[in-house]
Amino acid sequence: MKILVCISHVPDTTSKINFTEADTKFDTTGVQFVINPHDEYALTRAIWFKEKQGASITVVTVGNQSVEPTLRKCLAIGADDAIRVDAEPKEAFFVAEQLSAVVKQGAFDLVLAGRESLDYNGGMVPGFLAASLNYNFINACIGIEIEGNNATVTREIDGGSEILTTTLPLVVGGQKGLVEEKDLRIPNMRGIMMARKKPLNVVPAVDITPSSKTVSFEKPPLKSACKLIDANNVDELINLLHNEAKVI
Ligand SMILES: Cc1cc2nc3c(=O)[nH]c(=O)nc-3n(C[C@H](O)[C@H](O)[C@H](O)COP(=O)(O)OP(=O)(O)OC[C@H]3O[C@@H](n4cnc5c(N)ncnc54)[C@H](O)[C@@H]3O)c2cc1C
């Protein structure tokens, strides 16, 4: 089985978010980037397939050179090789079409992606990708088993889960649950050394016109300071809820 894992390179959740160029660009100054957490679950499940059933794992990111440490980390965790599509990932359709070209070129039969990226939260790339490839697609997956050409996939639904069967080739939008959190891999020294020798191929982007353009970004309004009211002063509480917060 040839598995492609799509890796989004995202700011660590503790990062301070700021914008530059009249709020049209994310300011990466001082920001630490990590593997998108949903993608880490997908990668760990791919490694499980490799170890238990035999599979090759390629990881791919659409991004500039700054994403390479993230790809090297994936190689240290257990991917066999990596591809960087040399382009700024400015919107989901563009990214999906770049990934689609990689899948066609490598004839991958299982494509694992995250349900959504934790920075721009579009949740569109896996669906666009499956449509572009005309592959089966299941999103929000919390479990996957493969037997020959058949896949059994567990999907999170509101208040429960759903089990579906389908066939390869398949695109999966995965999340926490694909493996247990305790099974996520931390690269060890041997893995880091081996990762230096594994192939990281840089390929040019295919010519795709983005389908949308960001006009500007805006941060949520700052939370106002907390007002403490004497527990016996119910009149003041009602007054503030009515006239200031305007919730009653
Ligand atoms: C330097 C930079 C500049 C950007 N500028 C803009 C901008 O100006 N406006 C704007 O709206 N967005 C911008 N983006 C974000 C860009 O739009 C998203 O990365 C892209 O659209 C994917 O959408 P998403 O993050 O919502 O993906 P989702 O659909 O939420 O991601 C789901 C899954 O798809 C896969 N995936 C997503 N992105 C990639 C990728 N790049 N490579 C491989 N797999 C991927 C991952 O498996 C991920 O878990 C920028 C990103 C970067 C890194």
The ligand as an SDF file (V2000), in Angstrom:
LIG
                    3D

 53 58  0  0  0  0  0  0  0  0999 V2000
    2.8760   31.4460    4.4530 C   0  0  0  0  0  0  0  0  0  0  0  0
    1.3740   31.2590    4.3890 C   0  0  0  0  0  0  0  0  0  0  0  0
    0.6010   32.3030    3.9560 C   0  0  0  0  0  0  0  0  0  0  0  0
   -0.7860   32.1480    3.8900 C   0  0  0  0  0  0  0  0  0  0  0  0
   -1.5150   33.1870    3.5060 N   0  0  0  0  0  0  0  0  0  0  0  0
   -2.8400   33.0730    3.5030 C   0  0  0  0  0  0  0  0  0  0  0  0
   -3.6710   34.1420    3.1350 C   0  0  0  0  0  0  0  0  0  0  0  0
   -3.1970   35.2040    2.7950 O   0  0  0  0  0  0  0  0  0  0  0  0
   -5.0050   33.9630    3.2110 N   0  0  0  0  0  0  0  0  0  0  0  0
   -5.5640   32.7710    3.6100 C   0  0  0  0  0  0  0  0  0  0  0  0
   -6.7750   32.6570    3.6780 O   0  0  0  0  0  0  0  0  0  0  0  0
   -4.8040   31.7500    3.9280 N   0  0  0  0  0  0  0  0  0  0  0  0
   -3.4710   31.8600    3.8950 C   0  0  0  0  0  0  0  0  0  0  0  0
   -2.7180   30.8110    4.2460 N   0  0  0  0  0  0  0  0  0  0  0  0
   -3.3470   29.5740    4.6400 C   0  0  0  0  0  0  0  0  0  0  0  0
   -3.7660   28.7800    3.4770 C   0  0  0  0  0  0  0  0  0  0  0  0
   -4.9450   29.3280    2.9790 O   0  0  0  0  0  0  0  0  0  0  0  0
   -4.0420   27.3910    3.9770 C   0  0  0  0  0  0  0  0  0  0  0  0
   -2.8490   26.7780    4.3970 O   0  0  0  0  0  0  0  0  0  0  0  0
   -4.6590   26.5610    2.8760 C   0  0  0  0  0  0  0  0  0  0  0  0
   -5.7310   27.2200    2.3180 O   0  0  0  0  0  0  0  0  0  0  0  0
   -5.2270   25.2800    3.4230 C   0  0  0  0  0  0  0  0  0  0  0  0
   -6.4640   25.5710    4.0150 O   0  0  0  0  0  0  0  0  0  0  0  0
   -6.6950   25.2460    5.5030 P   0  0  0  0  0  0  0  0  0  0  0  0
   -5.4690   25.5860    6.2860 O   0  0  0  0  0  0  0  0  0  0  0  0
   -7.9220   25.8360    5.8790 O   0  0  0  0  0  0  0  0  0  0  0  0
   -6.7200   23.6500    5.3650 O   0  0  0  0  0  0  0  0  0  0  0  0
   -7.7460   22.5910    5.8760 P   0  0  0  0  0  0  0  0  0  0  0  0
   -8.6210   22.2060    4.7700 O   0  0  0  0  0  0  0  0  0  0  0  0
   -8.3670   23.0000    7.1750 O   0  0  0  0  0  0  0  0  0  0  0  0
   -6.6930   21.4480    6.1660 O   0  0  0  0  0  0  0  0  0  0  0  0
   -7.0830   20.0930    6.2730 C   0  0  0  0  0  0  0  0  0  0  0  0
   -5.9070   19.2270    5.9990 C   0  0  0  0  0  0  0  0  0  0  0  0
   -5.4310   19.4290    4.6750 O   0  0  0  0  0  0  0  0  0  0  0  0
   -4.0290   19.2350    4.6370 C   0  0  0  0  0  0  0  0  0  0  0  0
   -3.3610   20.4880    4.2790 N   0  0  0  0  0  0  0  0  0  0  0  0
   -3.7830   21.7550    4.4850 C   0  0  0  0  0  0  0  0  0  0  0  0
   -2.8580   22.6320    4.0490 N   0  0  0  0  0  0  0  0  0  0  0  0
   -1.8360   21.8940    3.5550 C   0  0  0  0  0  0  0  0  0  0  0  0
   -0.5890   22.2140    2.9740 C   0  0  0  0  0  0  0  0  0  0  0  0
   -0.1940   23.4900    2.8070 N   0  0  0  0  0  0  0  0  0  0  0  0
    0.2080   21.2030    2.5740 N   0  0  0  0  0  0  0  0  0  0  0  0
   -0.1780   19.9110    2.7230 C   0  0  0  0  0  0  0  0  0  0  0  0
   -1.3340   19.5520    3.2960 N   0  0  0  0  0  0  0  0  0  0  0  0
   -2.1480   20.5280    3.6990 C   0  0  0  0  0  0  0  0  0  0  0  0
   -3.6230   18.8220    6.0480 C   0  0  0  0  0  0  0  0  0  0  0  0
   -3.6640   17.4220    6.1480 O   0  0  0  0  0  0  0  0  0  0  0  0
   -4.7010   19.4570    6.8900 C   0  0  0  0  0  0  0  0  0  0  0  0
   -4.8780   18.8430    8.1450 O   0  0  0  0  0  0  0  0  0  0  0  0
   -1.3670   30.9320    4.3000 C   0  0  0  0  0  0  0  0  0  0  0  0
   -0.5920   29.8720    4.7470 C   0  0  0  0  0  0  0  0  0  0  0  0
    0.7670   30.0340    4.8180 C   0  0  0  0  0  0  0  0  0  0  0  0
    1.6020   28.8840    5.3610 C   0  0  0  0  0  0  0  0  0  0  0  0
  1  2  1  0
  2  3  1  0
  2 52  2  0
  3  4  2  0
  4  5  1  0
  4 50  1  0
  5  6  2  0
  6  7  1  0
  6 13  1  0
  7  8  2  0
  7  9  1  0
  9 10  1  0
 10 11  2  0
 10 12  1  0
 12 13  2  0
 13 14  1  0
 14 15  1  0
 14 50  1  0
 15 16  1  0
 16 17  1  0
 16 18  1  0
 18 19  1  0
 18 20  1  0
 20 21  1  0
 20 22  1  0
 22 23  1  0
 23 24  1  0
 24 25  2  0
 24 26  1  0
 24 27  1  0
 27 28  1  0
 28 29  2  0
 28 30  1  0
 28 31  1  0
 31 32  1  0
 32 33  1  0
 33 34  1  0
 33 48  1  0
 34 35  1  0
 35 36  1  0
 35 46  1  0
 36 37  1  0
 36 45  1  0
 37 38  2  0
 38 39  1  0
 39 40  1  0
 39 45  2  0
 40 41  1  0
 40 42  2  0
 42 43  1  0
 43 44  2  0
 44 45  1  0
 46 47  1  0
 46 48  1  0
 48 49  1  0
 50 51  2  0
 51 52  1  0
 52 53  1  0
M  END
$$$$
